[in-house]
Amino acid sequence: HRRMVQAERRMNAAAGEFHEHLLAQFDDWELTPTEKDIALYVIKGFSNLEIANLRGTTESTVKSQVSAIFRKSGVASRQQLATWAVEDLIEALAPSEPPVPALKV
């Protein structure tokens, strides 16, 4: 039980760090606050229409904002943006040191 609690704490900390890392990367890409919000929705898998409905705007506005995100980030598609985010999460969760082999008794 203690190990599960510790693992959950590490995951929560990593998730918070990952979110902060995403926002820092968005700053490096010079995304506007609106583009940051939209990029997060894209990474989560929302369609342009769904994002437009959530934000109270038109689908064509979201489409142009997504295009700006792609241009600024250097990715060419929603899949590439999501893949970048997942790879960053995996890197954030990876142990900083290689695991120590178990001793044989």
Summary of the structure (lengths in Angstrom):
residues: 105
radius of gyration: 17.7
end to end distance: 25.4
largest distance: 65.6
contacts: 234
relative contact order: 0.12
helix: 74%
strand: 0%
